[in-house]
Amino acid sequence: MNIYLVILLIIAIVAIANLAMFAAVRGSRGMKFDWLNTTKAGLSQPFKKEDDELNELRKRVEDLSQTKGDQTTKPPIE
């Protein structure tokens, strides 16, 4: 009989926790969580800043090569 009470309590705790998380998520849709969106954007594109810097550097090198008259530039790697 004791084991059934423990199992029932565990199921009740899990169910209440799930309902609480569901209510928290559904209730937060109207609120603004900028840190959550920022984190999601940062995780989805972790190397975007470095890629932008490398693209800028590549463009500068191409401009300098064209200014010197060097016609042996390689096509950009993407």
RADAJO-V499939 format. One record per helix or strand of 3 or more residues. SS is the DSSP state (H for helix, E for strand). FROM is the first residue (numbers start at 0). TO is the last residue. If there is no record, write none. Layout:
{{SS & FROM & TO} {SS & FROM & TO}}
//
This chain:
{{H & 1 & 26} {H & 33 & 43} {H & 47 & 67}}
//
